[in-house]
């Protein structure tokens, strides 16, 4: 049930990010989650999108480097300690978290978190067994 994440390497210059977001918007691609990590010259923009095929085509036309990566998405109660509880489940299963970021959502009772780990299936299983609800690409379209 892994999610497909699009990562984009963009220059760390004025206007680079808005050029990407404008192009996606013009194509009708909605950004559901994003994270931007920068270095001195480049940034890595990671996104969960409503239409990866259209996004990849659009970004290719812009001439930016993209990569599609499988990540997992987990629905977590919007209460103090709920994220920590999910992280404990992964730690107890000896699963290392490479990075994570949160979703934009329309509900006030849940937070949605994107997690990158080496073994998505194992992480999904231990989180599901612990009572967490995993989200799918189909769920993304409903948010």
C-alpha positions in Angstrom: 0.0 0.0 0.0 3.0 2.3 -0.4 2.5 5.8 -1.7 4.4 7.2 -4.7 6.4 10.2 -3.8 7.9 12.5 -6.4 11.2 14.1 -5.5 12.5 17.1 -7.5 16.0 18.5 -7.5 15.7 22.3 -7.8 18.2 25.1 -7.8 18.4 27.0 -4.5 17.6 30.3 -6.3 14.9 32.8 -6.2 11.8 31.6 -8.2 12.8 28.0 -8.6 10.2 26.6 -6.2 7.4 28.8 -7.6 8.2 27.7 -11.1 7.6 24.1 -10.1 4.4 24.8 -8.2 3.0 27.0 -10.9 3.7 24.3 -13.5 1.9 21.7 -11.4 -1.0 24.0 -10.8 -1.4 24.9 -14.4 -1.6 21.1 -15.2 -4.2 20.6 -12.5 -2.0 18.6 -10.2 -2.7 19.1 -6.5 0.0 18.9 -3.9 -1.2 16.9 -0.9 2.1 16.9 1.1 5.5 18.4 0.6 8.9 18.8 2.2 11.8 20.9 1.0 15.3 20.4 2.3 18.0 22.7 1.0 21.7 22.8 0.5 23.8 25.8 -0.6 23.1 25.3 -4.3 20.2 22.8 -4.6 17.1 21.7 -2.8 15.2 18.4 -2.7 11.5 18.9 -3.0 9.5 15.8 -2.0 5.8 15.7 -2.8 2.7 13.5 -2.6 0.6 14.5 -5.5 -2.8 13.8 -7.0 -1.5 12.8 -10.4 2.1 11.6 -10.6 2.0 10.8 -14.3 0.9 14.3 -15.2 3.4 15.8 -12.7 6.4 13.8 -14.1 5.5 14.9 -17.6 5.2 18.5 -16.6 8.4 18.5 -14.6 10.3 16.8 -17.5 9.1 19.7 -19.7 10.6 22.1 -17.2 13.9 20.3 -17.4 14.1 19.4 -13.7 15.4 16.1 -12.4 12.7 13.9 -10.8 12.6 10.6 -9.0 9.6 8.5 -7.9 10.1 6.8 -4.5 7.8 4.5 -2.5 7.0 5.8 1.0 4.3 4.9 3.5 1.5 7.1 4.8 0.0 6.7 8.2 -3.1 8.3 9.8 -2.4 9.4 13.3 -4.8 10.8 15.9 -4.3 14.6 16.3 -3.5 14.4 20.0 -0.3 14.9 21.9 1.8 11.7 21.9 0.2 9.9 18.9 3.1 10.6 16.6 5.5 9.4 19.3 3.4 6.2 19.7 3.8 5.4 16.0 7.5 6.1 16.1 7.9 3.8 19.1 6.2 1.0 17.1 8.8 1.4 14.4 11.6 1.6 16.8 10.6 -1.5 18.7 10.5 -3.3 15.3 14.0 -2.1 14.6 12.9 0.0 11.6 15.0 3.1 10.9 13.2 6.2 9.7 15.1 8.0 6.9 12.8 11.0 7.0 9.2 12.0 7.5 6.9 14.9 6.9 3.2 15.7 7.5 0.2 16.1 5.2 -2.1 18.9 4.5 -5.5 17.6 5.5 -9.1 18.8 5.7 -9.9 16.9 8.9 -9.1 18.3 12.4 -9.1 14.9 14.1 -6.2 13.3 12.3 -2.8 14.1 11.1 -1.3 12.3 8.1 2.4 11.5 8.1 4.6 10.4 5.2 7.5 8.1 6.4 10.4 6.8 4.4 11.9 3.6 5.6 14.0 0.8 3.9 11.2 -1.8 4.1 7.7 -0.4 3.5 6.0 -3.7 3.9 7.4 -4.4 7.4 6.7 -0.9 8.6 3.2 -1.0 7.3 2.6 -4.4 9.0 3.9 -3.3 12.5 2.0 -0.1 12.4 -1.2 -1.8 11.3 -0.7 -4.5 14.0 -0.4 -1.6 16.5 -3.8 -0.2 15.4 -2.6 2.5 13.0 -4.4 3.1 9.7 -2.3 3.2 6.6 -3.3 5.4 3.8 -3.1 4.6 0.1 -2.9 6.5 -3.2 -6.6 6.1 -3.4 -7.0 7.8 0.0 -4.8 10.7 -1.3 -7.4 11.4 -4.0 -10.1 11.8 -1.3 -8.3 14.3 0.9 
